[in-house]
Amino acid sequence: MTQTVDLLVIGTGAAGAAPAYRARRAGWTVAIVDKRPYGGTCALRGCDPKKVLVGAADLLDWYRRMQGRGVAGERVHVDWPALIRFKRTFTEPVPQDREQGYHHAGVATFHGLARFVDAQTIRVGE
Ligand SMILES: Cc1cc2nc3c(=O)[nH]c(=O)nc-3n(C[C@H](O)[C@H](O)[C@H](O)COP(=O)(O)OP(=O)(O)OC[C@H]3O[C@@H](n4cnc5c(N)ncnc54)[C@H](O)[C@@H]3O)c2cc1C
């Protein structure tokens, strides 16, 4: 299948989402492609999950440092399986939510590795 668009965005992270929506709002035909689940590093593997994981480690670190200095209580620990389950509650819905957002906006979505065939042509997957 060959499709011609005004703009093909490679990558569904923050850097790809903004121009895709902006160009679509301006009336361009737009497609977006990702070789990994939609959402990019920040939402799936970076900023957001990092904040929660680092937050739990910080909490534990501060608890240990402040023990006997005005902080007391039962032994605090990280429940790793529970923490990861919590992380997944906000990372797992991302790919589907993002793809639906593009569909609603009229942005065509593709999955696979994007490669330039020539200056005007990009092949997705095989
Ligand atoms: C652990 C960690 C924590 C972070 N914490 C923060 C933070 O707290 N604050 C902050 O501002 N930034 C943070 N960052 C940085 C932030 O995640 C990145 O700056 C941001 O995600 C970059 O966005 P992007 O859209 O350029 O790239 P990405 O979000 O990485 O998206 C690129 C997408 O393009 C796809 N892609 C690439 N090449 C192709 C191809 N040829 N074909 C198809 N798809 C392709 C990839 O699969 C990927 O999904 C963190 C990063 C990491 C790793």
The ligand as an SDF file (V2000), in Angstrom:
LIG
                    3D

 53 58  0  0  0  0  0  0  0  0999 V2000
   14.9180    7.3460   32.3130 C   0  0  0  0  0  0  0  0  0  0  0  0
   14.6090    8.6680   31.6510 C   0  0  0  0  0  0  0  0  0  0  0  0
   14.0500    9.6980   32.4140 C   0  0  0  0  0  0  0  0  0  0  0  0
   13.7670   10.9430   31.8230 C   0  0  0  0  0  0  0  0  0  0  0  0
   13.2180   11.9210   32.6010 N   0  0  0  0  0  0  0  0  0  0  0  0
   12.9290   13.1200   32.0530 C   0  0  0  0  0  0  0  0  0  0  0  0
   12.3160   14.1520   32.8340 C   0  0  0  0  0  0  0  0  0  0  0  0
   12.0410   13.9810   34.0270 O   0  0  0  0  0  0  0  0  0  0  0  0
   12.0590   15.3410   32.2220 N   0  0  0  0  0  0  0  0  0  0  0  0
   12.3470   15.5540   30.9020 C   0  0  0  0  0  0  0  0  0  0  0  0
   12.1100   16.6480   30.4010 O   0  0  0  0  0  0  0  0  0  0  0  0
   12.8930   14.5860   30.1400 N   0  0  0  0  0  0  0  0  0  0  0  0
   13.1940   13.3850   30.6790 C   0  0  0  0  0  0  0  0  0  0  0  0
   13.7480   12.4120   29.9040 N   0  0  0  0  0  0  0  0  0  0  0  0
   14.0280   12.7030   28.5230 C   0  0  0  0  0  0  0  0  0  0  0  0
   12.7630   12.5540   27.6640 C   0  0  0  0  0  0  0  0  0  0  0  0
   12.2110   11.2560   27.8280 O   0  0  0  0  0  0  0  0  0  0  0  0
   13.1700   12.7930   26.2040 C   0  0  0  0  0  0  0  0  0  0  0  0
   13.7620   14.0580   26.1080 O   0  0  0  0  0  0  0  0  0  0  0  0
   11.9630   12.7530   25.3160 C   0  0  0  0  0  0  0  0  0  0  0  0
   11.2730   11.5340   25.4620 O   0  0  0  0  0  0  0  0  0  0  0  0
   12.4160   12.9420   23.8710 C   0  0  0  0  0  0  0  0  0  0  0  0
   11.2620   12.9120   23.0640 O   0  0  0  0  0  0  0  0  0  0  0  0
   11.3660   12.5250   21.5520 P   0  0  0  0  0  0  0  0  0  0  0  0
    9.9910   12.5950   21.0000 O   0  0  0  0  0  0  0  0  0  0  0  0
   12.4410   13.3390   20.9130 O   0  0  0  0  0  0  0  0  0  0  0  0
   11.9260   11.0310   21.5280 O   0  0  0  0  0  0  0  0  0  0  0  0
   11.2210    9.7020   22.0740 P   0  0  0  0  0  0  0  0  0  0  0  0
   10.1860    9.9970   23.1150 O   0  0  0  0  0  0  0  0  0  0  0  0
   12.3400    8.7830   22.4080 O   0  0  0  0  0  0  0  0  0  0  0  0
   10.4200    9.1690   20.8210 O   0  0  0  0  0  0  0  0  0  0  0  0
   11.0740    8.7280   19.6610 C   0  0  0  0  0  0  0  0  0  0  0  0
   10.2060    7.6530   19.0590 C   0  0  0  0  0  0  0  0  0  0  0  0
   10.6120    7.4600   17.7130 O   0  0  0  0  0  0  0  0  0  0  0  0
   10.5760    6.0970   17.4290 C   0  0  0  0  0  0  0  0  0  0  0  0
   11.4920    5.8940   16.3040 N   0  0  0  0  0  0  0  0  0  0  0  0
   12.7780    6.2940   16.2190 C   0  0  0  0  0  0  0  0  0  0  0  0
   13.2830    5.9950   15.0120 N   0  0  0  0  0  0  0  0  0  0  0  0
   12.2840    5.3950   14.3270 C   0  0  0  0  0  0  0  0  0  0  0  0
   12.1820    4.8560   12.9980 C   0  0  0  0  0  0  0  0  0  0  0  0
   13.2080    4.9030   12.1320 N   0  0  0  0  0  0  0  0  0  0  0  0
   11.0000    4.3060   12.6330 N   0  0  0  0  0  0  0  0  0  0  0  0
    9.9470    4.2620   13.4710 C   0  0  0  0  0  0  0  0  0  0  0  0
    9.9870    4.7820   14.7340 N   0  0  0  0  0  0  0  0  0  0  0  0
   11.1400    5.3280   15.1430 C   0  0  0  0  0  0  0  0  0  0  0  0
   10.9990    5.4070   18.7080 C   0  0  0  0  0  0  0  0  0  0  0  0
   10.5100    4.0850   18.7690 O   0  0  0  0  0  0  0  0  0  0  0  0
   10.3470    6.3030   19.7690 C   0  0  0  0  0  0  0  0  0  0  0  0
    9.0710    5.8340   20.1680 O   0  0  0  0  0  0  0  0  0  0  0  0
   14.0340   11.1500   30.4480 C   0  0  0  0  0  0  0  0  0  0  0  0
   14.5720   10.1020   29.6740 C   0  0  0  0  0  0  0  0  0  0  0  0
   14.8630    8.8800   30.2520 C   0  0  0  0  0  0  0  0  0  0  0  0
   15.4360    7.7660   29.4010 C   0  0  0  0  0  0  0  0  0  0  0  0
  1  2  1  0
  2  3  1  0
  2 52  2  0
  3  4  2  0
  4  5  1  0
  4 50  1  0
  5  6  2  0
  6  7  1  0
  6 13  1  0
  7  8  2  0
  7  9  1  0
  9 10  1  0
 10 11  2  0
 10 12  1  0
 12 13  2  0
 13 14  1  0
 14 15  1  0
 14 50  1  0
 15 16  1  0
 16 17  1  0
 16 18  1  0
 18 19  1  0
 18 20  1  0
 20 21  1  0
 20 22  1  0
 22 23  1  0
 23 24  1  0
 24 25  2  0
 24 26  1  0
 24 27  1  0
 27 28  1  0
 28 29  2  0
 28 30  1  0
 28 31  1  0
 31 32  1  0
 32 33  1  0
 33 34  1  0
 33 48  1  0
 34 35  1  0
 35 36  1  0
 35 46  1  0
 36 37  1  0
 36 45  1  0
 37 38  2  0
 38 39  1  0
 39 40  1  0
 39 45  2  0
 40 41  1  0
 40 42  2  0
 42 43  1  0
 43 44  2  0
 44 45  1  0
 46 47  1  0
 46 48  1  0
 48 49  1  0
 50 51  2  0
 51 52  1  0
 52 53  1  0
M  END
$$$$
